[in-house]
Amino acid sequence: MTNASALPGQPRGAVVSGRATSRTINVLAPNPSAMTLDGTNTWIVTEPDSDLAVVVDPGPLDEAHLRNVVVTAEEAGKRIALTLLTHGHPDHAAGAGRLAELTGTKVRALDPALRLGDEGLAAGDVIRTGGLELRVVPTPGHTADSLCFHLPADRAVLTGDTILGRGTTVVAHPDGRLGDYLDSLRRLRSLTVDDGVHTVLPGHGPVLEDAQGAVEFYLAHRANRLAQVETAVENGHGSAADVVAHVYADVDRSLWPAAELSVRAQLEYLQEHGLI
């Protein structure tokens, strides 16, 4: 049996619906897969003494799940007042429009195409709803529109797909760029060092109790993969598919298409920096 405290980021345990911190409740979407792990974590975020709640990432367009989100908020004595998106991938955002219909609320996102209402999201924005404070942290890299949300009162950060509760994320080339992603990880590391963030509330997988450890693991993993890709190219593996077959030989082949996106991002990064 593996000791969870020895794993990167100290995962809390099984992924379940329910309270995660004093201000957050997870509603796990029924969309498990190799890419979504246990399913999408839909977060209800609220001040304990407020009757208003914010939903982060409604998840897929699944009627039962979306109604469960509404019911879960109501059972906690809350009314959903706003929806926020970490990014536009369907497993996080496809249900946003329907949740907005169910709740009569707006959707805020970085990408204008995903918004319902006049307000978007940008670096430095602070969302205040019912006394709640969420700070927008730009974290492009997984996708160009990726954001995280810093929840200072819980010393937590909601990371979408930028940091997962288990494994590592894909740099979804060409929209995602490795240089941006590395900068985003360093930005998150500064939250752990300078702002006392210790809890990661991810878009997939378990809650992580050691945010700094998770970020350091991700940075080390990216550096290691980049070195492996550079060596593979030097040894004659010219195409992205060839590099994947060489570097990701121990990874489930069903994940190779996603790995190829990351490899393309790594090759682009190495070329831009004159390393290959």
N, C-alpha and C positions, 0 to 999 in steps of 0.2 A: 504494500500500500504506500502511495506517495504522500509525503507530508506537504500539505498545501502551503505552509509557511515557507517552504524551501523553493517554491515555484516563483517565477518572475512576477513581481507585483503583489505577492501574497494573496491569491484569490480566496474569496470568502468561503466558497463551497459550491453546492449545487445551485443552478440558476432556477429561481422560482419567482412567481408573482408575489408581491408583498412589500412591506416597508423595508427600505434599504438604509436610509438615514432619517433624522428627525423631520426633514423637509421633503423627502422623496419616497415615492411608491413606484415599484416596477409592475407593469402589466405585460407579461411575456406573450408575444404574438405566436400563433400556431404555424410558423413557417420555418421549421428547422431544416437545415441542409448543410452540406460541406462548407458552403460559403457563409451561411448565416448562423452557424453553430447551433445553439439551442433554439434559436429564433430571434426576432428583433425585440430588444428591450424598449418598450414605450414607457417614458417617464412622466409621472404626474408630480409636479413640483409646487409646493405651497408653504406659506408660513403657517405654523401650527395654530395660531389664533385667528386666521383669516378664513373666510368662506369662499375665497377665489383661488383657482388653481391654473397653472400653466402646464400644457402638455408639450413635451419634447419628443419629436419623432413618432407620429401616430402609427407608423408601420405600414403593412400592405393594405390593399383595398379588400379587407375581409370584414363583412358586416358584423359577424358575431364578435370579433375582436374589438372593433370600434365601439360597439354598444357596451362591451365589457369595460372598456376604458371609461365611458360615461358613468356606468353603474358603480364602478370602483370609486370614482371621485365622489359620487353622490352618497355612497355608503360611508365615506369619510367625512361627510358634511360639507363637501366642496362643490362649487360650480365652476366648470371649465370656462375660462375667460379669454384664453389666447392659446394658439398653437405656434410652436417654433420648430424649424427644421435645421438639423446639423448639415444636411446636404440632400441632393435630389435623387439619389438612387431609390428605385421603387420600393425596396424592402423597408425603407425609412419614411418615404414621402407619399407613396401612392394613395394612402388613406386620408391624406390631409383634407382634401376637398370634401369628402363625405363626413369627416368629423366636424368640419366647419358647418355643414348643413345640420348635423345633429345638435350642435351646440349654439348655432347662431353667432359664431365667433370668426375672427380673422386669422390668417396664416401669415407669419413673417419668416422670410428666408433671405439669403444673400442673392440668389438668382431671381430676378424679377418674374420669370416665367412661372415660378412656384408660389408666388404671393397671392393672397386673397385680401385685398385692401390696399391702402396707399403706402403703408409703411413697410420698409424692408429691414435688413440688418446690415450693420457695418462694424468694422473694428472700432472698439471704444464705446459702442452703444451699451447702455445699461437698461435692462428691462425691469421695470418696477410695477408689480401687480399685487394688490392686496398686501402691501408691505414687503413682499418678496423682492430680493435683488439678485438678478442674474447678469453677469458681465459677459459681453460677446468677445471671444478670443478668435481671431482669424487663424485658421490652421490649414491652408491649402496644401495639397500634396496627394492625398488619397484621391481627391477630386479638386478641381479648381475652386469649387464653391464650398468646401468643407469649413465648418465652424465648430468650435467647442464653446461650452457655457460654464463659466466659473461661478460657483455657488459659495461665496465667502463664508456665509453663516454656518455651513456644514463642512467647511475646509475641503470642498469636493469640486470635481470638474466632470461635466458630462461630455464625453469625447466622441460620440457617434462612432465612426469607423476609423478615426485617427489612431486610437489605441483600443484594442479589443481586450476582453477579459481572459481570452485564451488564444495562444498562437500570435501571429503577426498579420498585419493588414496588407492589402495590395495597393501599390501605386498604379492607379488605373490609367496608364498611358493611352492616348496622348493627352487626355484632359488632366490627368495627374502628372506631376513632375517631381523627380527625386530631390532636386535642390530645394524646392519649396517645402517638401515633406521634412527634410532634415532641419530646415529653419523652424518649421512648426514644432517639431519635437523639442528643439532647444527652447522655444518660447514656452512650451509646457513645463520643461525642466525649471525655468525661471519661476513659474508659479509655485512649484514645490519648494524651491529654495527661498524665494523672497516673500511669498504670500502664504506659506504654511499649508498648501494643499497636500493632503495625504490620502484622499480617497478618489478612485477613478470609478465613475458610473458609465460603463461602456454601452455602445449600441448593440453589442452581442457578447454573450459570455458572462461570467460571474463578476461581481463587484471586486475591485482590487483595493486592498488596504494599504499598499505601499506604492503611492503614486510615483515617487522619485525612483524607486527600484524598477518600476515598469518602464519609465522613460529611458533610464540608463540601459535597460535590456534592449529596448527597441533601437537605440542609437548604436549599441554594440552589434546587434544583429545586422543592421543595415551596412555598417562598415565591413563586417565579415562577408556578407553576400557580395558587396561591391568588389572586394578583393578577389573573391572566387570568380566573378564574372570577368574581371580584368585578366586573371590568369587563364581562364578558359579561352578568351579571345587570343591571347598570346600563344596558346597551344593549338590554334587553328580552327577553333569552333566559331565560325564566322557569322552564322545567322542566329536570330533570337531563339528559334526552335532548337537548334543544335546546342546552344548554351543551356537551355532549360533541361534537355535530356542529360547533359553532363553534370550541371550543378544541382539540379533538383531530382537526381536519380532515386533518392530515398523518400521522395514525397509521393503521395497517392497521385496516380496519373490523372485522376478526375480533376485535380487542381492545377494541372499543367497549363491549361489555357489562361487561368488567372496569373500563374507564375510568369507566363510569357509577357503579360502586360508589364509586370514589374521589371522583367529583364530588359524590355524595350526602353523603359524609363532609365534603367541603369546604364545601358549602352549610350543613350542620348547624353546622360550626365558625364560619362567618361569621355565622350567625344568633345563635348563643350569645354572640358577642362584639359584637353590635349593629352589624355592618358592612354588613348588607343588611336 
